[in-house]
Amino acid sequence: MASKLQSFNISSSSSSSPISSHLFTFPLSLQSCIRYPPFPPNSSRFFPSSMFSTPFILSFSLLLSLPVLFFLLASSFHPHPLPPIPLPDELDDLRLFHRATTPSSASSHLSSYSSPKIAFLFLTNTDLYFLPLWNRFFKTAKTSLYNIYVHADPTVNITRPNDTVFADRFIPNAKRTFRASATLISATRRLLATAILDDPANAYFVVLSQYCIPLHSFNYIYHSLFISKNFDLTSNSDPNSSDLTQYGVRVKYKSFIEIISKEPRLWKRYVARGRFVMMPEVPFEEFRAGSQFFVLTRKHALLVVKDRTLWRKFKLPCYRADECYPEEHYFPTLLSMQDPKGVTHYTLTRVNWTGTVAGHPHMYKPKEVSPNLIYELRKSNHSSSYLFARKFSPDCLRSLMGIADSVIFRD
């Protein structure tokens, strides 16, 4: 044992120390470990210093943050669902709908003591941009042939003109609306119920927005809806048959509403509230899509206001707000299920979906407004002509007024 021991001198780190060195005796096998330790000085056997270098820390932090980053991006791509309709608003609507569907108000037949009227229903959350154009449109019409109703979002400061045909035509029970939510269904039903209660002569109900314009004169539109036998090109009825009443009005006339059964994103919209939420009232085979701007008969307006069954499904908030457009599904689905032969399956409001952005159709600019544009917008494969068009930017007003008398209202 003594032969394997050798003196090993460990000097003090300070040369000024009174005792500059100490003599220790170590086994030879340990001396190499002391001179050449198995790991670098000032390091850890299990956590090398390279792991705590700045590049490593940055990379490791980025790796840990990826799930959080993915969650935040997913939230931005799929907006949170809008809140449900407040209970007070729902109860207020139910009272209105009940009054509109009582026997004294719910007659779906034309009044024998009055000419049938068109109820123009404007749904807006801004000023009525084309009010001067609409004012000129109604100026040439008999006041006994139409009524106007405006649902304006009460949370928005909207100008209410007093010197036009729109004076006092804003309904008092308007509620707040949100795009791509069931509030737009409620607002439309509110307009329909108000018009039903207001005048039993309202026979057709035209839903419009602040971005809509007429493509013809009032007289042309009135004649097309009530009198013309060949306006609807899809009708199978004989235009020469005697289907006129003694008042000169067609008995068998339909609602003009777009109803689409095959659309690429239909399934995603159907399950936007959950895979089985719409069942059993609305199976996927019955789910439809279509424009929220339509022309309904009084019979179908009453059907919409009376409905409670489908409304309970469509009013539910969606988990996927970017796939949720209930106002584009509720009306076509309801009418397709209740009276598929009583509707035309196409709309009378022309929309250009070329270059759509975030669910919005093409918006026409002033430089696009011309006589040729109006002529093109009128062309239809389903009827003699489209009667309305959207979507026009507010600054188109001057250009439209410039061709109103010479083009738009000259049929």
C-alpha positions as CSV (number, residue, x, y, z in Angstrom):
1,M,0.0,0.0,0.0
2,A,2.8,2.4,0.9
3,S,4.5,1.8,-2.4
4,K,1.4,3.1,-4.2
5,L,1.3,6.3,-2.2
6,Q,3.1,9.4,-3.5
7,S,3.4,12.8,-2.1
8,F,1.2,15.4,-3.9
9,N,1.8,19.1,-3.4
10,I,-1.3,21.4,-3.5
11,S,-0.3,25.0,-3.5
12,S,-2.4,27.8,-2.1
13,S,-4.0,30.1,-4.6
14,S,-2.4,33.0,-2.9
15,S,1.3,33.4,-3.0
16,S,1.2,35.9,-0.3
17,S,-0.2,33.4,2.2
18,P,2.0,32.7,5.1
19,I,1.7,29.1,4.4
20,S,2.3,28.8,0.7
21,S,1.8,25.1,0.4
22,H,0.6,22.1,2.1
23,L,1.8,18.6,1.6
24,F,-0.9,15.9,1.2
25,T,-0.5,12.3,0.3
26,F,-3.0,10.8,-2.2
27,P,-3.2,7.5,-4.0
28,L,-1.8,7.5,-7.5
29,S,-5.2,6.6,-8.9
30,L,-6.7,9.8,-7.6
31,Q,-4.0,12.1,-8.7
32,S,-5.0,11.8,-12.4
33,C,-8.5,12.7,-11.5
34,I,-7.4,15.8,-9.7
35,R,-5.1,16.9,-12.5
36,Y,-7.6,15.9,-15.2
37,P,-11.2,15.9,-13.9
38,P,-13.8,14.0,-16.0
39,F,-15.9,17.1,-16.7
40,P,-14.8,20.6,-17.6
41,P,-14.2,23.0,-14.7
42,N,-17.2,25.1,-13.5
43,S,-19.7,22.7,-15.3
44,S,-22.4,20.2,-14.3
45,R,-22.3,16.6,-15.3
46,F,-26.0,16.5,-16.1
47,F,-26.6,20.1,-17.3
48,P,-23.7,21.2,-19.6
49,S,-23.1,24.9,-19.8
50,S,-24.0,24.9,-23.5
51,M,-27.6,24.2,-22.5
52,F,-27.8,27.6,-20.8
53,S,-26.3,29.6,-23.6
54,T,-28.5,32.4,-25.0
55,P,-29.3,30.7,-28.4
56,F,-30.5,27.6,-26.5
57,I,-32.7,29.5,-24.1
58,L,-34.3,31.5,-27.0
59,S,-34.9,28.3,-29.0
60,F,-36.3,26.5,-26.0
61,S,-38.6,29.4,-25.1
62,L,-39.9,29.6,-28.7
63,L,-40.7,25.9,-28.6
64,L,-42.7,26.2,-25.4
65,S,-44.6,29.2,-26.8
66,L,-45.8,27.5,-29.9
67,P,-48.9,26.0,-28.3
68,V,-49.9,29.4,-26.9
69,L,-49.2,31.0,-30.2
70,F,-51.3,28.4,-32.1
71,F,-54.2,29.0,-29.6
72,L,-54.1,32.7,-30.1
73,L,-53.9,32.5,-33.9
74,A,-56.8,30.0,-33.9
75,S,-58.9,32.4,-31.9
76,S,-58.2,35.1,-34.4
77,F,-59.1,32.9,-37.4
78,H,-62.3,31.7,-35.7
79,P,-63.9,34.6,-33.9
80,H,-65.8,34.1,-30.7
81,P,-69.5,33.5,-31.1
82,L,-71.8,36.5,-30.6
83,P,-73.9,36.5,-27.4
84,P,-77.4,35.1,-27.6
85,I,-80.4,37.4,-28.0
86,P,-81.3,39.0,-24.7
87,L,-84.4,37.5,-23.0
88,P,-86.2,40.9,-22.8
89,D,-85.8,41.4,-26.5
90,E,-87.1,37.9,-27.2
91,L,-90.2,38.4,-25.0
92,D,-90.9,41.7,-26.6
93,D,-90.8,40.1,-30.0
94,L,-93.1,37.3,-29.0
95,R,-95.7,39.8,-27.9
96,L,-95.5,41.6,-31.2
97,F,-95.7,38.3,-33.2
98,H,-98.7,37.2,-31.2
99,R,-100.6,40.3,-32.0
100,A,-99.6,40.1,-35.7
101,T,-100.9,36.5,-36.0
102,T,-104.2,36.9,-34.2
103,P,-107.3,36.2,-36.5
104,S,-108.1,39.9,-36.8
105,S,-104.7,40.7,-38.3
106,A,-103.6,37.4,-39.8
107,S,-105.8,37.4,-43.0
108,S,-103.7,36.2,-45.9
109,H,-106.2,37.2,-48.5
110,L,-106.4,40.5,-50.4
111,S,-108.7,43.1,-49.0
112,S,-111.9,43.6,-51.1
113,Y,-112.0,47.3,-50.2
114,S,-108.5,48.3,-51.1
115,S,-105.9,47.8,-53.8
116,P,-103.0,45.5,-52.7
117,K,-99.9,47.3,-51.5
118,I,-96.2,46.6,-51.5
119,A,-94.6,47.0,-48.1
120,F,-91.0,48.1,-48.5
121,L,-88.9,46.9,-45.5
122,F,-85.5,48.6,-45.0
123,L,-83.1,47.0,-42.6
124,T,-80.2,49.3,-41.7
125,N,-77.5,50.1,-39.1
126,T,-76.4,53.3,-40.9
127,D,-77.9,56.3,-42.6
128,L,-80.1,55.5,-45.7
129,Y,-77.4,56.3,-48.2
130,F,-79.6,56.4,-51.3
131,L,-82.6,58.1,-49.7
132,P,-82.8,60.8,-52.4
133,L,-82.9,58.1,-55.1
134,W,-85.7,56.2,-53.2
135,N,-87.5,59.4,-52.6
136,R,-87.6,60.1,-56.3
137,F,-88.7,56.4,-56.9
138,F,-91.7,56.8,-54.6
139,K,-92.5,60.3,-55.8
140,T,-94.1,58.9,-59.0
141,A,-96.2,56.3,-57.2
142,K,-99.6,56.5,-55.7
143,T,-99.4,56.6,-51.9
144,S,-102.3,54.2,-51.8
145,L,-100.1,51.5,-53.4
146,Y,-97.2,51.2,-51.0
147,N,-96.0,51.5,-47.4
148,I,-92.5,52.0,-46.0
149,Y,-91.0,50.6,-42.8
150,V,-87.5,51.1,-41.5
151,H,-85.7,49.0,-38.9
152,A,-82.7,51.2,-37.7
153,D,-80.3,49.9,-35.1
154,P,-81.1,52.1,-32.0
155,T,-77.4,52.0,-30.8
156,V,-76.3,53.9,-33.9
157,N,-76.9,57.6,-34.5
158,I,-78.9,57.5,-37.7
159,T,-80.4,60.6,-39.5
160,R,-84.2,60.5,-39.7
161,P,-85.3,62.8,-42.5
162,N,-88.5,64.7,-41.9
163,D,-89.1,66.1,-45.4
164,T,-89.2,62.9,-47.4
165,V,-91.5,59.9,-47.8
166,F,-89.4,58.2,-45.0
167,A,-90.6,60.6,-42.4
168,D,-92.2,58.8,-39.4
169,R,-91.5,55.4,-41.1
170,F,-89.0,54.2,-38.5
171,I,-90.5,51.4,-36.4
172,P,-90.4,52.0,-32.7
173,N,-89.5,48.5,-31.5
174,A,-86.2,48.2,-33.3
175,K,-83.4,46.3,-31.6
176,R,-79.6,46.1,-31.9
177,T,-78.3,44.0,-34.8
178,F,-75.1,42.2,-35.6
179,R,-73.8,40.9,-38.9
180,A,-73.9,37.1,-39.2
181,S,-76.1,36.6,-36.2
182,A,-79.7,35.7,-35.4
183,T,-80.4,39.4,-34.6
184,L,-80.9,40.0,-38.4
185,I,-83.5,37.3,-38.5
186,S,-85.3,38.9,-35.5
187,A,-85.1,42.4,-37.2
188,T,-86.6,41.0,-40.4
189,R,-89.4,39.2,-38.5
190,R,-90.0,42.4,-36.6
191,L,-90.4,44.4,-39.8
192,L,-92.8,41.8,-41.2
193,A,-95.0,41.7,-38.1
194,T,-95.1,45.5,-37.9
195,A,-96.2,45.7,-41.6
196,I,-98.8,43.0,-41.1
197,L,-100.3,44.8,-38.2
198,D,-100.1,48.2,-39.8
199,D,-102.1,47.6,-43.0
200,P,-104.2,44.6,-44.0
201,A,-103.7,45.7,-47.6
202,N,-100.0,44.9,-47.5
203,A,-99.8,41.9,-49.9
204,Y,-96.1,41.8,-50.8
205,F,-93.2,42.4,-48.5
206,V,-89.9,43.5,-50.0
207,V,-86.8,43.3,-47.7
208,L,-84.0,45.8,-48.6
209,S,-80.9,47.3,-47.1
210,Q,-79.2,50.7,-47.1
211,Y,-77.0,49.4,-50.0
212,C,-79.9,48.5,-52.3
213,I,-81.2,50.5,-55.2
214,P,-84.2,50.0,-57.5
215,L,-83.6,49.0,-61.1
216,H,-87.0,50.1,-62.4
217,S,-89.8,52.6,-61.7
218,F,-92.4,51.9,-59.1
219,N,-95.1,51.3,-61.7
220,Y,-93.0,48.6,-63.4
221,I,-92.3,46.8,-60.1
222,Y,-96.0,47.0,-59.1
223,H,-97.2,45.7,-62.4
224,S,-94.6,42.8,-62.4
225,L,-95.6,41.6,-59.0
226,F,-99.4,41.9,-59.1
227,I,-100.6,42.0,-62.7
228,S,-98.1,40.5,-65.2
229,K,-98.9,36.9,-66.2
230,N,-95.4,36.2,-67.7
231,F,-93.0,38.0,-65.3
232,D,-92.1,34.7,-63.7
233,L,-90.3,32.7,-66.4
234,T,-90.2,29.6,-64.3
235,S,-93.9,29.3,-63.8
236,N,-95.7,26.3,-65.4
237,S,-99.1,28.0,-65.4
238,D,-100.7,29.0,-68.7
239,P,-100.3,32.8,-69.1
240,N,-103.5,32.8,-71.1
241,S,-105.6,31.2,-68.4
242,S,-108.1,33.3,-66.6
243,D,-106.3,33.5,-63.2
244,L,-107.3,37.1,-62.5
245,T,-109.6,38.2,-59.8
246,Q,-112.3,40.8,-60.4
247,Y,-109.9,43.4,-59.0
248,G,-107.4,42.7,-61.8
249,V,-104.9,40.9,-59.5
250,R,-103.4,37.5,-59.9
251,V,-104.7,34.9,-57.3
252,K,-101.9,32.5,-57.6
253,Y,-98.8,34.5,-57.0
254,K,-95.6,33.3,-55.3
255,S,-92.9,34.6,-53.0
256,F,-89.6,35.4,-54.7
257,I,-86.9,34.0,-52.4
258,E,-83.6,32.3,-53.3
259,I,-83.4,28.7,-52.2
260,I,-80.1,26.7,-52.7
261,S,-79.8,23.1,-51.8
262,K,-76.3,22.5,-53.1
263,E,-73.5,24.8,-51.9
264,P,-69.9,23.8,-51.1
265,R,-69.9,25.2,-47.6
266,L,-73.4,24.1,-46.6
267,W,-72.2,21.3,-44.3
268,K,-69.8,23.6,-42.4
269,R,-72.6,26.1,-41.9
270,Y,-75.0,23.3,-40.8
271,V,-72.7,22.1,-38.0
272,A,-71.6,25.6,-37.0
273,R,-73.6,25.2,-33.8
274,G,-72.6,21.6,-33.2
275,R,-72.9,18.4,-35.3
276,F,-76.3,17.4,-34.0
277,V,-77.8,20.6,-32.7
278,M,-80.2,21.2,-35.6
279,M,-81.7,17.8,-35.2
280,P,-84.4,16.6,-35.4
281,E,-86.3,19.7,-36.5
282,V,-83.8,20.5,-39.3
283,P,-82.1,17.5,-40.9
284,F,-79.2,18.4,-43.1
285,E,-81.2,17.2,-46.2
286,E,-83.7,20.0,-45.5
287,F,-81.0,22.7,-44.7
288,R,-81.0,25.5,-47.4
289,A,-79.1,28.7,-48.2
290,G,-80.2,31.9,-50.0
291,S,-80.2,35.6,-50.0
292,Q,-81.7,37.5,-47.1
293,F,-83.2,40.0,-49.5
294,F,-86.5,38.6,-50.8
295,V,-90.1,39.4,-51.7
296,L,-92.7,37.5,-49.6
297,T,-96.4,37.2,-50.0
298,R,-98.6,38.0,-47.0
299,K,-99.2,34.3,-46.6
300,H,-95.5,33.6,-46.2
301,A,-94.9,36.6,-44.1
302,L,-97.4,35.3,-41.6
303,L,-95.8,31.9,-41.8
304,V,-92.4,33.4,-40.9
305,V,-93.8,35.4,-38.0
306,K,-95.8,32.4,-36.6
307,D,-92.8,30.1,-36.6
308,R,-91.4,29.0,-33.2
309,T,-90.0,25.5,-34.0
310,L,-87.2,26.4,-36.4
311,W,-86.5,29.7,-34.6
312,R,-85.5,27.8,-31.5
313,K,-82.7,26.2,-33.5
314,F,-81.5,29.1,-35.6
315,K,-81.3,31.5,-32.7
316,L,-78.6,29.5,-31.0
317,P,-75.1,31.0,-31.2
318,C,-72.6,29.4,-33.4
319,Y,-69.2,28.0,-32.3
320,R,-67.8,29.0,-35.6
321,A,-68.7,32.6,-36.1
322,D,-66.9,32.7,-39.5
323,E,-69.2,29.9,-40.8
324,C,-72.4,31.3,-39.2
325,Y,-74.8,33.3,-41.4
326,P,-78.2,32.4,-39.9
327,E,-80.1,35.1,-41.9
328,E,-79.0,33.3,-45.1
329,H,-80.4,30.0,-44.0
330,Y,-83.4,30.5,-41.7
331,F,-85.8,32.0,-44.3
332,P,-85.0,29.7,-47.3
333,T,-85.0,26.6,-45.0
334,L,-88.4,27.5,-43.4
335,L,-90.2,28.2,-46.6
336,S,-88.6,25.3,-48.4
337,M,-89.9,23.0,-45.7
338,Q,-93.3,24.5,-45.3
339,D,-94.3,25.5,-48.9
340,P,-91.7,24.6,-51.5
341,K,-94.2,24.9,-54.4
342,G,-95.3,28.4,-53.2
343,V,-91.9,30.0,-53.8
344,T,-89.9,30.7,-56.9
345,H,-86.5,29.6,-55.5
346,Y,-84.9,32.7,-56.9
347,T,-84.5,36.3,-55.7
348,L,-85.4,39.6,-57.4
349,T,-82.4,41.4,-56.0
350,R,-79.2,41.2,-58.1
351,V,-76.0,40.6,-56.3
352,N,-72.5,40.3,-57.7
353,W,-70.5,37.7,-55.8
354,T,-67.4,38.0,-58.0
355,G,-64.3,38.7,-55.9
356,T,-66.2,38.2,-52.6
357,V,-64.2,39.2,-49.5
358,A,-65.1,38.0,-46.0
359,G,-68.6,37.0,-47.0
360,H,-69.3,40.4,-48.6
361,P,-70.4,40.7,-52.3
362,H,-68.8,43.0,-54.7
363,M,-69.4,46.7,-53.9
364,Y,-69.9,49.0,-56.9
365,K,-67.9,52.2,-57.0
366,P,-68.9,55.5,-58.7
367,K,-66.7,54.8,-61.7
368,E,-68.6,51.6,-62.4
369,V,-72.0,53.3,-62.5
370,S,-73.3,53.7,-66.0
371,P,-76.4,53.0,-68.1
372,N,-74.8,49.8,-69.3
373,L,-74.4,48.6,-65.7
374,I,-78.1,49.1,-65.0
375,Y,-79.0,47.2,-68.2
376,E,-76.7,44.3,-67.2
377,L,-78.0,44.2,-63.6
378,R,-81.6,43.8,-64.9
379,K,-80.9,40.7,-66.9
380,S,-82.3,37.5,-65.3
381,N,-82.6,33.9,-66.4
382,H,-85.6,33.4,-64.1
383,S,-87.8,36.5,-64.5
384,S,-88.4,39.3,-67.0
385,S,-86.0,41.4,-65.0
386,Y,-84.3,41.8,-61.7
387,L,-86.1,44.6,-59.8
388,F,-83.4,45.6,-57.3
389,A,-79.6,45.5,-56.9
390,R,-76.9,45.7,-54.3
391,K,-74.2,46.4,-53.1
392,F,-73.4,50.1,-54.0
393,S,-71.0,52.3,-52.0
394,P,-72.5,55.5,-50.5
395,D,-70.5,57.7,-52.9
396,C,-72.4,56.2,-55.8
397,L,-75.4,58.4,-55.0
398,R,-74.4,61.3,-57.3
399,S,-73.7,59.0,-60.3
400,L,-77.0,57.1,-59.8
401,M,-79.0,60.3,-59.5
402,G,-77.5,61.5,-62.8
403,I,-79.0,58.5,-64.6
404,A,-82.2,58.1,-62.5
405,D,-84.8,59.6,-64.8
406,S,-83.1,58.8,-68.1
407,V,-82.2,55.1,-67.3
408,I,-83.3,53.7,-64.0
409,F,-86.9,54.9,-64.0
410,R,-87.3,54.7,-67.8
411,D,-88.6,51.1,-68.3
